[in-house]
Amino acid sequence: MDRDCNRHIKKALKFARALTVLADDGEEFSDDNGCVLLYSVVRDCAYKIRSEAEREKEAHQTKGKWE
């Protein structure tokens, strides 16, 4: 069970990284304010996901559940 949970936390961290890259790439090619706003929201979500996943990872490490 712990391994599955850790695997999902790792996936969330990878997903957050992918969202950050998407926001960076999308913003680079944005040609209007709507697109800039969209990628700002994507980046904000990525930061929130990463923050929560890191918090859970640390909690698992503290409990000795992280491999």
PDB file with one MODEL, atoms N, CA, C and O in Angstrom:
MODEL        1
ATOM      1  N   MET A   1       0.826  -1.199   0.000  1.00  0.00           N
ATOM      2  CA  MET A   1       0.000   0.000   0.000  1.00  0.00           C
ATOM      3  C   MET A   1       0.865   1.256   0.000  1.00  0.00           C
ATOM      4  O   MET A   1       0.599   2.192  -0.754  1.00  0.00           O
ATOM      5  N   ASP A   2       1.902   1.282   0.843  1.00  0.00           N
ATOM      6  CA  ASP A   2       2.766   2.455   0.914  1.00  0.00           C
ATOM      7  C   ASP A   2       3.450   2.713  -0.422  1.00  0.00           C
ATOM      8  O   ASP A   2       3.594   3.860  -0.847  1.00  0.00           O
ATOM      9  N   ARG A   3       3.871   1.636  -1.079  1.00  0.00           N
ATOM     10  CA  ARG A   3       4.549   1.799  -2.367  1.00  0.00           C
ATOM     11  C   ARG A   3       3.616   2.431  -3.393  1.00  0.00           C
ATOM     12  O   ARG A   3       4.024   3.303  -4.161  1.00  0.00           O
ATOM     13  N   ASP A   4       2.355   1.985  -3.400  1.00  0.00           N
ATOM     14  CA  ASP A   4       1.390   2.568  -4.341  1.00  0.00           C
ATOM     15  C   ASP A   4       1.189   4.053  -4.053  1.00  0.00           C
ATOM     16  O   ASP A   4       1.134   4.874  -4.969  1.00  0.00           O
ATOM     17  N   CYS A   5       1.082   4.379  -2.786  1.00  0.00           N
ATOM     18  CA  CYS A   5       0.884   5.776  -2.400  1.00  0.00           C
ATOM     19  C   CYS A   5       2.098   6.611  -2.812  1.00  0.00           C
ATOM     20  O   CYS A   5       1.948   7.704  -3.358  1.00  0.00           O
ATOM     21  N   ASN A   6       3.287   6.098  -2.550  1.00  0.00           N
ATOM     22  CA  ASN A   6       4.503   6.811  -2.941  1.00  0.00           C
ATOM     23  C   ASN A   6       4.595   6.955  -4.448  1.00  0.00           C
ATOM     24  O   ASN A   6       5.030   7.990  -4.954  1.00  0.00           O
ATOM     25  N   ARG A   7       4.188   5.926  -5.160  1.00  0.00           N
ATOM     26  CA  ARG A   7       4.211   5.978  -6.624  1.00  0.00           C
ATOM     27  C   ARG A   7       3.289   7.099  -7.128  1.00  0.00           C
ATOM     28  O   ARG A   7       3.627   7.813  -8.072  1.00  0.00           O
ATOM     29  N   HIS A   8       2.145   7.240  -6.501  1.00  0.00           N
ATOM     30  CA  HIS A   8       1.217   8.291  -6.909  1.00  0.00           C
ATOM     31  C   HIS A   8       1.757   9.681  -6.572  1.00  0.00           C
ATOM     32  O   HIS A   8       1.560  10.627  -7.334  1.00  0.00           O
ATOM     33  N   ILE A   9       2.421   9.800  -5.458  1.00  0.00           N
ATOM     34  CA  ILE A   9       3.041  11.085  -5.101  1.00  0.00           C
ATOM     35  C   ILE A   9       4.109  11.430  -6.136  1.00  0.00           C
ATOM     36  O   ILE A   9       4.190  12.574  -6.585  1.00  0.00           O
ATOM     37  N   LYS A  10       4.919  10.458  -6.513  1.00  0.00           N
ATOM     38  CA  LYS A  10       5.944  10.685  -7.539  1.00  0.00           C
ATOM     39  C   LYS A  10       5.314  11.090  -8.866  1.00  0.00           C
ATOM     40  O   LYS A  10       5.833  11.965  -9.559  1.00  0.00           O
ATOM     41  N   LYS A  11       4.197  10.459  -9.223  1.00  0.00           N
ATOM     42  CA  LYS A  11       3.497  10.820 -10.459  1.00  0.00           C
ATOM     43  C   LYS A  11       2.975  12.255 -10.385  1.00  0.00           C
ATOM     44  O   LYS A  11       3.033  12.992 -11.369  1.00  0.00           O
ATOM     45  N   ALA A  12       2.471  12.643  -9.226  1.00  0.00           N
ATOM     46  CA  ALA A  12       1.976  14.010  -9.055  1.00  0.00           C
ATOM     47  C   ALA A  12       3.109  15.021  -9.238  1.00  0.00           C
ATOM     48  O   ALA A  12       2.915  16.078  -9.838  1.00  0.00           O
ATOM     49  N   LEU A  13       4.287  14.690  -8.718  1.00  0.00           N
ATOM     50  CA  LEU A  13       5.445  15.574  -8.894  1.00  0.00           C
ATOM     51  C   LEU A  13       5.844  15.671 -10.369  1.00  0.00           C
ATOM     52  O   LEU A  13       6.173  16.754 -10.853  1.00  0.00           O
ATOM     53  N   LYS A  14       5.815  14.554 -11.076  1.00  0.00           N
ATOM     54  CA  LYS A  14       6.131  14.575 -12.514  1.00  0.00           C
ATOM     55  C   LYS A  14       5.078  15.361 -13.290  1.00  0.00           C
ATOM     56  O   LYS A  14       5.399  16.112 -14.211  1.00  0.00           O
ATOM     57  N   PHE A  15       3.822  15.177 -12.906  1.00  0.00           N
ATOM     58  CA  PHE A  15       2.728  15.894 -13.545  1.00  0.00           C
ATOM     59  C   PHE A  15       2.875  17.401 -13.332  1.00  0.00           C
ATOM     60  O   PHE A  15       2.658  18.185 -14.256  1.00  0.00           O
ATOM     61  N   ALA A  16       3.241  17.799 -12.126  1.00  0.00           N
ATOM     62  CA  ALA A  16       3.451  19.218 -11.832  1.00  0.00           C
ATOM     63  C   ALA A  16       4.577  19.779 -12.685  1.00  0.00           C
ATOM     64  O   ALA A  16       4.483  20.900 -13.185  1.00  0.00           O
ATOM     65  N   ARG A  17       5.639  19.004 -12.851  1.00  0.00           N
ATOM     66  CA  ARG A  17       6.761  19.448 -13.696  1.00  0.00           C
ATOM     67  C   ARG A  17       6.302  19.600 -15.144  1.00  0.00           C
ATOM     68  O   ARG A  17       6.650  20.577 -15.807  1.00  0.00           O
ATOM     69  N   ALA A  18       5.526  18.642 -15.632  1.00  0.00           N
ATOM     70  CA  ALA A  18       5.022  18.715 -17.005  1.00  0.00           C
ATOM     71  C   ALA A  18       4.119  19.936 -17.196  1.00  0.00           C
ATOM     72  O   ALA A  18       4.167  20.584 -18.241  1.00  0.00           O
ATOM     73  N   LEU A  19       3.305  20.248 -16.201  1.00  0.00           N
ATOM     74  CA  LEU A  19       2.450  21.439 -16.279  1.00  0.00           C
ATOM     75  C   LEU A  19       3.286  22.714 -16.307  1.00  0.00           C
ATOM     76  O   LEU A  19       2.948  23.660 -17.018  1.00  0.00           O
ATOM     77  N   THR A  20       4.364  22.746 -15.544  1.00  0.00           N
ATOM     78  CA  THR A  20       5.250  23.906 -15.538  1.00  0.00           C
ATOM     79  C   THR A  20       5.893  24.096 -16.905  1.00  0.00           C
ATOM     80  O   THR A  20       5.969  25.218 -17.408  1.00  0.00           O
ATOM     81  N   VAL A  21       6.354  23.010 -17.505  1.00  0.00           N
ATOM     82  CA  VAL A  21       6.952  23.084 -18.841  1.00  0.00           C
ATOM     83  C   VAL A  21       5.902  23.546 -19.861  1.00  0.00           C
ATOM     84  O   VAL A  21       6.193  24.373 -20.725  1.00  0.00           O
ATOM     85  N   LEU A  22       4.692  23.012 -19.756  1.00  0.00           N
ATOM     86  CA  LEU A  22       3.606  23.428 -20.650  1.00  0.00           C
ATOM     87  C   LEU A  22       3.351  24.927 -20.520  1.00  0.00           C
ATOM     88  O   LEU A  22       3.202  25.623 -21.524  1.00  0.00           O
ATOM     89  N   ALA A  23       3.300  25.419 -19.291  1.00  0.00           N
ATOM     90  CA  ALA A  23       3.054  26.844 -19.067  1.00  0.00           C
ATOM     91  C   ALA A  23       4.188  27.690 -19.651  1.00  0.00           C
ATOM     92  O   ALA A  23       3.939  28.723 -20.272  1.00  0.00           O
ATOM     93  N   ASP A  24       5.419  27.254 -19.452  1.00  0.00           N
ATOM     94  CA  ASP A  24       6.565  27.996 -20.000  1.00  0.00           C
ATOM     95  C   ASP A  24       6.512  28.033 -21.524  1.00  0.00           C
ATOM     96  O   ASP A  24       6.668  29.093 -22.129  1.00  0.00           O
ATOM     97  N   ASP A  25       6.293  26.884 -22.136  1.00  0.00           N
ATOM     98  CA  ASP A  25       6.233  26.808 -23.599  1.00  0.00           C
ATOM     99  C   ASP A  25       5.046  27.588 -24.150  1.00  0.00           C
ATOM    100  O   ASP A  25       5.174  28.321 -25.130  1.00  0.00           O
ATOM    101  N   GLY A  26       3.903  27.424 -23.517  1.00  0.00           N
ATOM    102  CA  GLY A  26       2.706  28.112 -23.993  1.00  0.00           C
ATOM    103  C   GLY A  26       2.819  29.613 -23.878  1.00  0.00           C
ATOM    104  O   GLY A  26       2.407  30.346 -24.777  1.00  0.00           O
ATOM    105  N   GLU A  27       3.369  30.068 -22.790  1.00  0.00           N
ATOM    106  CA  GLU A  27       3.515  31.511 -22.579  1.00  0.00           C
ATOM    107  C   GLU A  27       4.476  32.120 -23.601  1.00  0.00           C
ATOM    108  O   GLU A  27       4.287  33.250 -24.051  1.00  0.00           O
ATOM    109  N   GLU A  28       5.496  31.364 -23.954  1.00  0.00           N
ATOM    110  CA  GLU A  28       6.475  31.845 -24.927  1.00  0.00           C
ATOM    111  C   GLU A  28       5.831  32.150 -26.277  1.00  0.00           C
ATOM    112  O   GLU A  28       6.245  33.077 -26.974  1.00  0.00           O
ATOM    113  N   PHE A  29       4.827  31.373 -26.638  1.00  0.00           N
ATOM    114  CA  PHE A  29       4.195  31.537 -27.944  1.00  0.00           C
ATOM    115  C   PHE A  29       2.830  32.213 -27.877  1.00  0.00           C
ATOM    116  O   PHE A  29       2.119  32.272 -28.880  1.00  0.00           O
ATOM    117  N   SER A  30       2.459  32.724 -26.705  1.00  0.00           N
ATOM    118  CA  SER A  30       1.169  33.401 -26.550  1.00  0.00           C
ATOM    119  C   SER A  30       1.164  34.703 -27.331  1.00  0.00           C
ATOM    120  O   SER A  30       2.138  35.456 -27.330  1.00  0.00           O
ATOM    121  N   ASP A  31       0.042  34.948 -27.998  1.00  0.00           N
ATOM    122  CA  ASP A  31      -0.060  36.188 -28.755  1.00  0.00           C
ATOM    123  C   ASP A  31      -1.229  37.065 -28.304  1.00  0.00           C
ATOM    124  O   ASP A  31      -1.546  38.077 -28.929  1.00  0.00           O
ATOM    125  N   ASP A  32      -1.865  36.651 -27.195  1.00  0.00           N
ATOM    126  CA  ASP A  32      -2.919  37.496 -26.644  1.00  0.00           C
ATOM    127  C   ASP A  32      -3.018  37.277 -25.138  1.00  0.00           C
ATOM    128  O   ASP A  32      -2.451  36.328 -24.596  1.00  0.00           O
ATOM    129  N   ASN A  33      -3.739  38.160 -24.483  1.00  0.00           N
ATOM    130  CA  ASN A  33      -3.841  38.127 -23.020  1.00  0.00           C
ATOM    131  C   ASN A  33      -4.574  36.893 -22.506  1.00  0.00           C
ATOM    132  O   ASN A  33      -4.298  36.420 -21.403  1.00  0.00           O
ATOM    133  N   GLY A  34      -5.508  36.371 -23.301  1.00  0.00           N
ATOM    134  CA  GLY A  34      -6.245  35.178 -22.892  1.00  0.00           C
ATOM    135  C   GLY A  34      -5.323  33.983 -22.722  1.00  0.00           C
ATOM    136  O   GLY A  34      -5.440  33.227 -21.757  1.00  0.00           O
ATOM    137  N   CYS A  35      -4.408  33.819 -23.662  1.00  0.00           N
ATOM    138  CA  CYS A  35      -3.449  32.713 -23.576  1.00  0.00           C
ATOM    139  C   CYS A  35      -2.504  32.911 -22.396  1.00  0.00           C
ATOM    140  O   CYS A  35      -2.191  31.959 -21.681  1.00  0.00           O
ATOM    141  N   VAL A  36      -2.054  34.130 -22.197  1.00  0.00           N
ATOM    142  CA  VAL A  36      -1.167  34.414 -21.063  1.00  0.00           C
ATOM    143  C   VAL A  36      -1.878  34.070 -19.758  1.00  0.00           C
ATOM    144  O   VAL A  36      -1.276  33.483 -18.858  1.00  0.00           O
ATOM    145  N   LEU A  37      -3.135  34.427 -19.653  1.00  0.00           N
ATOM    146  CA  LEU A  37      -3.915  34.118 -18.457  1.00  0.00           C
ATOM    147  C   LEU A  37      -4.041  32.608 -18.278  1.00  0.00           C
ATOM    148  O   LEU A  37      -3.862  32.097 -17.172  1.00  0.00           O
ATOM    149  N   LEU A  38      -4.347  31.897 -19.352  1.00  0.00           N
ATOM    150  CA  LEU A  38      -4.471  30.442 -19.288  1.00  0.00           C
ATOM    151  C   LEU A  38      -3.194  29.811 -18.743  1.00  0.00           C
ATOM    152  O   LEU A  38      -3.254  28.986 -17.832  1.00  0.00           O
ATOM    153  N   TYR A  39      -2.055  30.184 -19.282  1.00  0.00           N
ATOM    154  CA  TYR A  39      -0.800  29.571 -18.851  1.00  0.00           C
ATOM    155  C   TYR A  39      -0.393  30.020 -17.451  1.00  0.00           C
ATOM    156  O   TYR A  39       0.346  29.312 -16.767  1.00  0.00           O
ATOM    157  N   SER A  40      -0.861  31.173 -17.023  1.00  0.00           N
ATOM    158  CA  SER A  40      -0.638  31.592 -15.644  1.00  0.00           C
ATOM    159  C   SER A  40      -1.428  30.698 -14.686  1.00  0.00           C
ATOM    160  O   SER A  40      -0.933  30.332 -13.620  1.00  0.00           O
ATOM    161  N   VAL A  41      -2.644  30.352 -15.068  1.00  0.00           N
ATOM    162  CA  VAL A  41      -3.458  29.453 -14.253  1.00  0.00           C
ATOM    163  C   VAL A  41      -2.828  28.063 -14.224  1.00  0.00           C
ATOM    164  O   VAL A  41      -2.773  27.432 -13.169  1.00  0.00           O
ATOM    165  N   VAL A  42      -2.352  27.581 -15.373  1.00  0.00           N
ATOM    166  CA  VAL A  42      -1.694  26.278 -15.438  1.00  0.00           C
ATOM    167  C   VAL A  42      -0.472  26.266 -14.520  1.00  0.00           C
ATOM    168  O   VAL A  42      -0.261  25.304 -13.782  1.00  0.00           O
ATOM    169  N   ARG A  43       0.327  27.320 -14.562  1.00  0.00           N
ATOM    170  CA  ARG A  43       1.520  27.404 -13.714  1.00  0.00           C
ATOM    171  C   ARG A  43       1.130  27.424 -12.230  1.00  0.00           C
ATOM    172  O   ARG A  43       1.759  26.755 -11.411  1.00  0.00           O
ATOM    173  N   ASP A  44       0.108  28.180 -11.896  1.00  0.00           N
ATOM    174  CA  ASP A  44      -0.347  28.251 -10.511  1.00  0.00           C
ATOM    175  C   ASP A  44      -0.792  26.869 -10.018  1.00  0.00           C
ATOM    176  O   ASP A  44      -0.468  26.474  -8.898  1.00  0.00           O
ATOM    177  N   CYS A  45      -1.519  26.151 -10.842  1.00  0.00           N
ATOM    178  CA  CYS A  45      -1.950  24.797 -10.476  1.00  0.00           C
ATOM    179  C   CYS A  45      -0.744  23.877 -10.294  1.00  0.00           C
ATOM    180  O   CYS A  45      -0.712  23.064  -9.370  1.00  0.00           O
ATOM    181  N   ALA A  46       0.234  24.006 -11.167  1.00  0.00           N
ATOM    182  CA  ALA A  46       1.446  23.190 -11.061  1.00  0.00           C
ATOM    183  C   ALA A  46       2.138  23.446  -9.727  1.00  0.00           C
ATOM    184  O   ALA A  46       2.568  22.502  -9.065  1.00  0.00           O
ATOM    185  N   TYR A  47       2.248  24.697  -9.331  1.00  0.00           N
ATOM    186  CA  TYR A  47       2.896  25.036  -8.058  1.00  0.00           C
ATOM    187  C   TYR A  47       2.124  24.450  -6.877  1.00  0.00           C
ATOM    188  O   TYR A  47       2.722  23.946  -5.926  1.00  0.00           O
ATOM    189  N   LYS A  48       0.796  24.518  -6.942  1.00  0.00           N
ATOM    190  CA  LYS A  48      -0.020  23.987  -5.851  1.00  0.00           C
ATOM    191  C   LYS A  48       0.104  22.465  -5.764  1.00  0.00           C
ATOM    192  O   LYS A  48       0.227  21.909  -4.673  1.00  0.00           O
ATOM    193  N   ILE A  49       0.072  21.800  -6.911  1.00  0.00           N
ATOM    194  CA  ILE A  49       0.225  20.342  -6.931  1.00  0.00           C
ATOM    195  C   ILE A  49       1.593  19.960  -6.385  1.00  0.00           C
ATOM    196  O   ILE A  49       1.705  19.066  -5.546  1.00  0.00           O
ATOM    197  N   ARG A  50       2.631  20.635  -6.862  1.00  0.00           N
ATOM    198  CA  ARG A  50       3.986  20.324  -6.392  1.00  0.00           C
ATOM    199  C   ARG A  50       4.113  20.544  -4.886  1.00  0.00           C
ATOM    200  O   ARG A  50       4.700  19.724  -4.181  1.00  0.00           O
ATOM    201  N   SER A  51       3.573  21.631  -4.410  1.00  0.00           N
ATOM    202  CA  SER A  51       3.658  21.951  -2.985  1.00  0.00           C
ATOM    203  C   SER A  51       3.003  20.871  -2.127  1.00  0.00           C
ATOM    204  O   SER A  51       3.586  20.425  -1.139  1.00  0.00           O
ATOM    205  N   GLU A  52       1.807  20.453  -2.495  1.00  0.00           N
ATOM    206  CA  GLU A  52       1.103  19.426  -1.731  1.00  0.00           C
ATOM    207  C   GLU A  52       1.808  18.075  -1.828  1.00  0.00           C
ATOM    208  O   GLU A  52       1.905  17.350  -0.838  1.00  0.00           O
ATOM    209  N   ALA A  53       2.297  17.737  -3.019  1.00  0.00           N
ATOM    210  CA  ALA A  53       3.001  16.465  -3.198  1.00  0.00           C
ATOM    211  C   ALA A  53       4.290  16.449  -2.385  1.00  0.00           C
ATOM    212  O   ALA A  53       4.626  15.431  -1.780  1.00  0.00           O
ATOM    213  N   GLU A  54       5.010  17.559  -2.364  1.00  0.00           N
ATOM    214  CA  GLU A  54       6.236  17.642  -1.559  1.00  0.00           C
ATOM    215  C   GLU A  54       5.922  17.516  -0.074  1.00  0.00           C
ATOM    216  O   GLU A  54       6.663  16.880   0.675  1.00  0.00           O
ATOM    217  N   ARG A  55       4.829  18.121   0.338  1.00  0.00           N
ATOM    218  CA  ARG A  55       4.409  18.033   1.740  1.00  0.00           C
ATOM    219  C   ARG A  55       4.112  16.584   2.111  1.00  0.00           C
ATOM    220  O   ARG A  55       4.519  16.122   3.176  1.00  0.00           O
ATOM    221  N   GLU A  56       3.416  15.874   1.252  1.00  0.00           N
ATOM    222  CA  GLU A  56       3.098  14.464   1.505  1.00  0.00           C
ATOM    223  C   GLU A  56       4.350  13.595   1.469  1.00  0.00           C
ATOM    224  O   GLU A  56       4.494  12.673   2.272  1.00  0.00           O
ATOM    225  N   LYS A  57       5.244  13.885   0.550  1.00  0.00           N
ATOM    226  CA  LYS A  57       6.504  13.137   0.474  1.00  0.00           C
ATOM    227  C   LYS A  57       7.275  13.285   1.780  1.00  0.00           C
ATOM    228  O   LYS A  57       7.772  12.300   2.326  1.00  0.00           O
ATOM    229  N   GLU A  58       7.375  14.507   2.277  1.00  0.00           N
ATOM    230  CA  GLU A  58       8.075  14.752   3.539  1.00  0.00           C
ATOM    231  C   GLU A  58       7.390  14.030   4.702  1.00  0.00           C
ATOM    232  O   GLU A  58       8.058  13.492   5.585  1.00  0.00           O
ATOM    233  N   ALA A  59       6.065  14.021   4.697  1.00  0.00           N
ATOM    234  CA  ALA A  59       5.331  13.318   5.755  1.00  0.00           C
ATOM    235  C   ALA A  59       5.630  11.824   5.703  1.00  0.00           C
ATOM    236  O   ALA A  59       5.812  11.192   6.744  1.00  0.00           O
ATOM    237  N   HIS A  60       5.682  11.265   4.522  1.00  0.00           N
ATOM    238  CA  HIS A  60       5.991   9.844   4.372  1.00  0.00           C
ATOM    239  C   HIS A  60       7.429   9.556   4.805  1.00  0.00           C
ATOM    240  O   HIS A  60       7.705   8.534   5.433  1.00  0.00           O
ATOM    241  N   GLN A  61       8.333  10.462   4.466  1.00  0.00           N
ATOM    242  CA  GLN A  61       9.731  10.274   4.883  1.00  0.00           C
ATOM    243  C   GLN A  61       9.848  10.311   6.398  1.00  0.00           C
ATOM    244  O   GLN A  61      10.579   9.512   6.983  1.00  0.00           O
ATOM    245  N   THR A  62       9.144  11.221   7.033  1.00  0.00           N
ATOM    246  CA  THR A  62       9.168  11.348   8.489  1.00  0.00           C
ATOM    247  C   THR A  62       8.637  10.071   9.163  1.00  0.00           C
ATOM    248  O   THR A  62       9.143   9.643  10.200  1.00  0.00           O
ATOM    249  N   LYS A  63       7.611   9.479   8.549  1.00  0.00           N
ATOM    250  CA  LYS A  63       7.007   8.258   9.108  1.00  0.00           C
ATOM    251  C   LYS A  63       7.771   6.991   8.713  1.00  0.00           C
ATOM    252  O   LYS A  63       7.419   5.894   9.144  1.00  0.00           O
ATOM    253  N   GLY A  64       8.821   7.143   7.890  1.00  0.00           N
ATOM    254  CA  GLY A  64       9.586   5.990   7.446  1.00  0.00           C
ATOM    255  C   GLY A  64       8.893   5.175   6.381  1.00  0.00           C
ATOM    256  O   GLY A  64       9.215   4.002   6.187  1.00  0.00           O
ATOM    257  N   LYS A  65       7.932   5.787   5.676  1.00  0.00           N
ATOM    258  CA  LYS A  65       7.169   5.083   4.639  1.00  0.00           C
ATOM    259  C   LYS A  65       7.712   5.334   3.228  1.00  0.00           C
ATOM    260  O   LYS A  65       7.185   4.796   2.255  1.00  0.00           O
ATOM    261  N   TRP A  66       8.749   6.137   3.120  1.00  0.00           N
ATOM    262  CA  TRP A  66       9.294   6.496   1.797  1.00  0.00           C
ATOM    263  C   TRP A  66      10.496   5.634   1.508  1.00  0.00           C
ATOM    264  O   TRP A  66      11.415   5.555   2.323  1.00  0.00           O
ATOM    265  N   GLU A  67      10.505   4.977   0.343  1.00  0.00           N
ATOM    266  CA  GLU A  67      11.643   4.118   0.006  1.00  0.00           C
ATOM    267  C   GLU A  67      12.789   4.919  -0.548  1.00  0.00           C
ATOM    268  O   GLU A  67      13.830   4.355  -0.885  1.00  0.00           O
TER     269      GLU A  67
ENDMDL
END
